Amino acid sequence: MGNSQSPPRNPRFNSASRAFTPKELEDLKSLFTSLAAQSQTNGQYVSSSVFQAYFGLKGPIGDRMFDLASQGRKDNKLTFEDLVITKGTYEKGTNDEIEEFIYRLLDVTDDEILTRSDLETVLVTMFDHIFHLKGSRPESSSHCYMVETFLNAAIFSKDHEGRNDKSMSFEDFRCWCTLVPSVKKFLSNLLAPPDSGRPGSQVPKLLHSENIDPSILLLRDEYAWHIGGALSHEELNEWKLLYHSSLNGLSFNTFLGNISNDGPTVLIIKDREGYIFGGFASQPWERHSDFYGDMKSFLFQLYPKASIFRPTGANNNLQWCAANFSSETIPNGIGFGGRINHFGMFLSASFDQGHTFSCTTFNSPCLSKTSKICPEVIECWGIVRKGMEQEKADVIKGTVLERFKEDRHMLNMVGIANASE
């Protein structure tokens, strides 16, 4: 008909656009215009350096993210269509699409083979970013130490012709993500606003008395970040040391006294084999004759591998806390998962022994070298949530008043209440 027509738009762009509201698309266009202006390209595209600087990306992860975002063209040009397609897939896609994107992101050498070396590069870059934001940088030895524990949780099962080493398959990657949710949380939010509040970057502030030597503590920033990957944003503000066996002694009664009614806690054990592991208790440790708790509890490993094991729903045997029972069918001590005398993790009331077995409650393995636990250090941290301190003060006040009323009622019952008046 002689009328000029604009070239058809990329069908992937059309599909991705539908994932955004008109306001979101307008905001994306404004962002692109701003970044393109900084790139000095007459508004046509965004350069790699400007893209990475805005999103706070550095090194191999930043380079790989830009490569994927620009559809692998290797031309140092990110168009508006590229930005919409990338954020539409990476942030608005199905879980499978997001995990496929992250799987490709980890292949920093872009050879379609995800090796242990690729993961190591990504983990080092991640730790640099996270602890730089926090204002503290782990010692290099600690850095390597933590990278190794995360790598030890990974599986590499994919064979390649002409290569001796195996690579990580997509299913291996998905399995690894369930064990290290902090890694997935961080890698899922690289295109979020680049600040310390970016999901996956939060590290709880660890609170303890100033006269405590930090070197005796099991919990370090990297461990807290790992455990925090399975917790909500509100639970990542401050964690307070409630009990440490070197300071408070190996005493079950002291332990219960220090943590009583203190809300969610993180229990960590280092045994004589050098293994470090523990559990997150979502409910306060209270005396029961049976299992209790909810599906927020989980078990974890910190060394020699870093893994988290969440409830499977196979049963409700989540937390165990028994004290001063005389029945053999009610073992005194604290534990998680499994069944009586065959827990996922258990510490006897003597605090000098325990056990750990594989259990269906959390689909967790034996957490140590052997099933027998001989504790060397026991540590417990309380989760301090915003507003919790005032709520706790109000609860204590109410509890005291209720106890006073109960005490007077009891005195009245025995006829001596008025004798003191």
C-alpha positions in Angstrom: 0.0 0.0 0.0 3.1 2.2 0.0 2.9 3.2 3.7 6.1 2.8 5.6 5.8 0.6 8.6 8.0 0.4 11.8 9.8 -2.9 12.2 7.9 -5.4 14.3 8.8 -5.5 18.0 10.6 -8.4 19.6 7.9 -10.9 20.7 9.9 -11.4 23.9 9.5 -7.7 24.6 5.8 -7.8 24.0 5.5 -10.8 26.4 7.7 -9.2 29.0 5.9 -5.9 28.9 2.6 -7.5 29.9 4.2 -8.5 33.3 4.4 -4.8 34.2 1.8 -2.2 35.1 1.8 1.0 33.0 3.3 2.8 36.0 6.1 0.3 36.2 6.8 0.5 32.5 6.9 4.3 32.8 9.4 4.1 35.7 11.5 1.7 33.7 11.5 4.1 30.8 12.6 6.9 33.1 15.4 4.8 34.5 16.6 3.8 31.0 16.5 7.4 29.9 18.6 8.5 32.9 21.2 5.7 32.5 21.4 6.3 28.7 22.1 10.0 29.3 24.9 9.0 31.7 26.2 6.7 29.0 26.4 9.6 26.5 24.7 7.7 23.7 22.1 10.2 22.6 19.5 8.2 24.6 19.9 5.1 22.4 21.4 2.6 24.9 23.1 2.1 28.3 26.7 1.1 28.5 28.0 -1.7 30.7 29.9 0.6 33.0 26.9 2.8 33.8 24.6 -0.3 34.1 27.0 -1.9 36.6 27.6 1.3 38.6 23.9 2.0 39.0 23.0 -1.5 40.2 26.1 -1.8 42.4 27.5 -4.8 40.4 31.2 -5.5 40.2 33.6 -8.0 38.7 32.5 -11.2 37.0 28.9 -11.1 38.3 28.4 -7.6 36.9 30.0 -8.5 33.5 27.9 -11.6 33.2 24.7 -9.9 34.2 25.2 -7.2 31.5 26.0 -9.9 29.0 22.8 -11.7 29.7 20.8 -8.5 29.9 22.1 -7.4 26.4 21.1 -10.8 25.0 24.8 -11.8 24.6 25.4 -9.5 21.7 28.8 -8.4 23.1 28.3 -4.9 21.7 28.3 -3.0 25.1 24.8 -1.8 24.3 21.7 -2.3 26.5 18.5 -1.2 24.8 15.2 -0.4 26.5 13.8 -3.6 25.1 16.7 -5.5 26.6 16.0 -4.0 30.0 12.3 -4.8 30.0 12.9 -8.4 28.8 15.6 -8.9 31.5 13.6 -7.6 34.4 10.5 -9.3 33.1 12.2 -12.7 33.1 14.5 -12.2 36.1 12.0 -10.4 38.4 8.6 -11.2 37.1 9.0 -14.6 35.6 8.0 -18.0 36.9 10.2 -19.7 39.5 11.6 -22.0 36.8 12.4 -19.0 34.5 14.1 -17.1 37.4 16.2 -20.1 38.4 17.2 -20.8 34.8 18.3 -17.1 34.6 20.4 -17.4 37.8 21.9 -20.7 36.6 23.1 -19.0 33.4 24.3 -16.0 35.5 26.6 -18.3 37.5 28.4 -19.4 34.3 30.7 -16.4 34.5 33.0 -17.9 31.8 30.1 -18.3 29.4 31.1 -21.7 28.2 27.8 -23.4 29.1 29.6 -25.5 31.7 29.0 -24.5 35.4 32.1 -25.6 37.3 33.3 -25.4 40.8 35.6 -22.6 39.7 32.6 -20.6 38.4 30.9 -20.9 41.8 34.0 -20.0 43.7 34.3 -16.8 41.6 30.7 -15.9 42.3 30.9 -16.6 46.0 34.0 -14.5 46.5 32.4 -11.6 44.6 29.2 -11.9 46.7 31.1 -11.8 50.0 33.0 -8.8 48.9 29.7 -7.0 48.1 27.8 -8.0 51.2 30.4 -7.3 53.8 31.5 -4.1 52.1 27.9 -2.8 52.5 27.9 -3.9 56.1 31.0 -1.9 56.7 33.1 -4.9 57.7 35.3 -7.0 55.6 36.1 -10.6 56.7 39.7 -11.6 56.9 41.0 -13.3 53.8 41.4 -16.6 55.6 37.8 -16.3 56.8 36.7 -15.5 53.3 38.3 -18.6 51.9 37.0 -20.7 54.8 33.4 -19.6 54.1 33.6 -20.0 50.3 34.8 -23.6 50.9 31.8 -24.4 53.2 29.3 -23.3 50.6 31.1 -25.2 47.8 31.1 -28.3 50.0 27.3 -28.3 49.9 27.2 -28.3 46.1 26.9 -31.3 43.8 28.6 -31.6 40.5 27.1 -34.6 38.6 27.2 -33.7 35.0 29.7 -35.4 32.8 31.4 -33.8 29.7 33.2 -35.6 26.9 36.9 -34.9 27.0 36.8 -33.4 30.5 37.8 -35.2 33.7 35.9 -32.9 36.1 32.1 -32.8 36.4 29.9 -29.7 36.2 26.8 -28.6 38.0 23.6 -29.6 36.2 20.4 -27.5 36.5 19.0 -30.0 38.9 22.2 -29.9 41.0 21.8 -26.1 41.1 18.2 -26.3 42.2 19.2 -28.7 45.0 22.0 -26.4 46.1 19.6 -23.4 46.2 17.4 -25.2 48.7 20.5 -25.8 50.9 21.9 -22.2 50.7 18.8 -20.0 50.4 20.9 -16.9 51.3 22.8 -17.3 48.0 19.6 -17.6 45.9 18.1 -14.6 47.7 21.1 -12.5 46.9 21.3 -13.6 43.3 17.6 -13.1 42.8 17.8 -9.4 43.7 20.8 -8.0 41.8 18.6 -5.6 39.8 16.8 -4.2 42.9 17.8 -0.8 44.2 21.4 -1.0 45.3 21.4 -0.3 49.0 22.0 -2.2 52.2 18.3 -3.0 52.3 18.5 -5.1 49.1 17.1 -8.6 49.9 19.9 -11.0 50.3 22.4 -8.4 51.6 21.2 -8.1 55.2 23.5 -9.3 57.9 22.1 -9.3 61.5 23.9 -7.1 64.0 25.4 -9.5 66.6 25.0 -8.1 70.1 27.0 -9.2 73.2 28.6 -7.8 76.2 31.7 -5.7 75.6 33.8 -7.8 77.9 33.3 -10.9 75.8 36.2 -11.9 73.5 34.6 -12.2 70.0 37.1 -15.0 69.2 35.3 -17.4 71.5 32.0 -17.0 69.7 30.9 -19.6 67.1 28.5 -17.2 65.3 30.3 -15.0 62.8 28.8 -12.5 60.3 29.0 -15.0 57.4 27.3 -17.7 59.4 24.5 -15.3 60.4 24.0 -14.2 56.8 23.7 -17.9 55.8 21.2 -18.7 58.5 19.3 -15.5 57.8 18.6 -16.7 54.2 15.8 -18.8 55.7 14.3 -15.9 57.8 12.1 -12.9 57.2 13.5 -9.4 56.8 12.1 -8.5 60.3 14.2 -11.2 61.9 17.5 -9.9 60.5 18.0 -6.7 62.5 19.7 -7.7 65.7 20.6 -11.1 67.3 21.5 -11.0 71.0 23.8 -13.6 72.8 21.7 -15.3 75.5 23.9 -18.2 76.4 27.5 -19.4 75.9 28.8 -22.6 77.5 32.3 -21.0 78.1 30.7 -18.1 80.0 27.7 -19.7 81.6 28.9 -23.3 82.1 27.4 -26.5 80.6 24.2 -26.2 82.6 20.7 -27.0 81.2 19.0 -25.0 84.0 21.1 -22.0 83.3 20.5 -22.3 79.6 16.7 -22.4 80.1 16.9 -19.6 82.6 18.8 -17.4 80.2 16.5 -18.0 77.2 13.1 -18.4 78.8 10.3 -16.6 77.0 12.8 -14.9 74.7 11.1 -15.7 71.4 12.9 -17.2 68.4 16.4 -18.4 69.0 19.4 -19.7 67.1 21.1 -22.7 68.8 24.7 -23.5 67.6 26.9 -26.4 68.7 30.5 -27.2 68.0 31.4 -30.8 68.8 34.7 -32.4 69.5 35.0 -33.5 65.8 35.1 -29.8 64.9 31.7 -29.8 63.2 29.5 -26.8 63.7 25.7 -27.1 63.3 22.5 -26.2 65.0 18.8 -25.2 64.7 16.5 -22.3 64.5 13.7 -22.5 67.1 10.7 -20.4 66.1 9.0 -20.9 69.4 10.4 -20.2 72.9 12.0 -23.1 74.7 9.4 -24.3 77.2 8.9 -27.5 79.2 6.7 -30.0 77.2 6.2 -33.7 77.4 5.8 -34.0 73.6 6.9 -32.3 70.4 5.7 -28.8 69.6 6.6 -25.8 67.4 5.7 -24.7 63.9 7.0 -24.9 60.4 9.3 -22.0 60.7 11.9 -24.0 62.6 14.8 -25.6 60.7 18.2 -27.3 61.2 21.4 -26.1 59.7 25.1 -27.0 59.1 27.8 -24.3 59.3 31.1 -26.3 59.0 32.5 -28.2 57.1 29.6 -27.5 54.8 26.9 -24.8 54.9 23.4 -26.2 54.5 19.8 -25.4 55.7 17.1 -28.0 56.1 13.6 -26.8 56.3 10.5 -28.7 57.4 9.1 -31.1 54.8 5.6 -31.5 56.3 6.2 -35.2 56.8 5.4 -34.8 60.5 5.0 -32.1 63.2 8.0 -33.3 65.4 9.7 -29.9 65.2 10.9 -28.8 68.7 11.5 -30.8 71.9 12.1 -29.4 75.3 11.7 -31.7 78.3 13.0 -31.0 81.9 12.7 -33.0 85.1 10.7 -35.9 83.7 11.3 -39.3 85.2 9.9 -41.4 82.4 12.4 -43.0 79.9 9.9 -42.2 77.1 10.3 -38.5 77.7 14.1 -37.8 77.5 15.1 -34.7 79.2 16.9 -32.2 77.0 16.3 -30.1 73.9 16.0 -31.2 70.3 14.6 -30.9 66.8 12.9 -33.3 64.4 12.9 -37.1 64.1 11.3 -39.1 66.9 12.0 -39.7 70.5 15.5 -41.1 71.1 16.2 -40.7 67.4 16.1 -36.9 66.9 17.4 -34.9 64.0 19.4 -33.2 66.7 19.3 -33.6 70.5 21.2 -32.4 73.5 20.6 -34.2 76.8 19.8 -32.3 79.9 23.4 -33.0 81.1 24.6 -30.9 78.2 27.6 -33.2 77.8 26.2 -35.5 75.1 23.6 -35.8 72.4 22.9 -37.3 69.0 22.0 -36.5 65.5 20.3 -38.8 63.0 18.9 -38.3 59.5 15.2 -37.4 59.8 12.2 -36.9 57.5 11.0 -33.9 59.5 13.6 -31.7 57.8 15.0 -34.2 55.2 18.3 -33.6 57.0 21.3 -35.9 57.3 23.4 -36.7 60.3 24.7 -33.2 61.1 28.1 -34.3 62.4 30.8 -36.9 61.5 29.0 -39.5 63.6 25.6 -39.8 65.2 27.0 -39.1 68.7 27.4 -35.5 69.7 30.0 -34.6 72.3 29.6 -30.8 72.7 32.6 -28.6 72.9 30.8 -25.3 72.7 27.1 -24.5 73.0 25.8 -21.1 72.0 22.3 -19.5 71.8 21.3 -16.2 70.3 17.9 -14.5 70.6 16.2 -12.8 67.6 15.5 -9.2 68.4 12.7 -8.0 66.2 11.6 -4.3 65.9 9.2 -3.4 68.7 9.9 -6.7 70.5 11.5 -5.1 73.6 8.5 -2.9 74.3 6.1 -5.8 73.7 8.2 -7.9 76.1 8.1 -5.1 78.8 4.3 -5.0 78.5 4.0 -8.7 78.7 6.3 -8.9 81.8 4.2 -6.1 83.4 1.0 -8.0 82.7 2.5 -11.3 83.9 3.6 -9.7 87.2 0.1 -8.4 87.8 -1.5 -11.7 86.9 0.9 -13.5 89.3 0.1 -11.1 92.1 -3.6 -11.7 91.6 -3.0 -15.5 91.4 -0.9 -15.3 94.6 -3.6 -13.4 96.5 -6.2 -15.8 95.3 -4.2 -18.7 96.6 -3.7 -17.0 99.9 -7.4 -16.4 100.2 -8.0 -20.0 99.5 -5.9 -21.0 102.5 -7.4 -18.2 104.6 -4.2 -16.2 105.3 -4.4 -13.3 102.9 -6.0 -10.8 105.3 -3.6 -11.8 108.1 -0.8 -9.7 106.5 -3.1 -6.6 106.1 
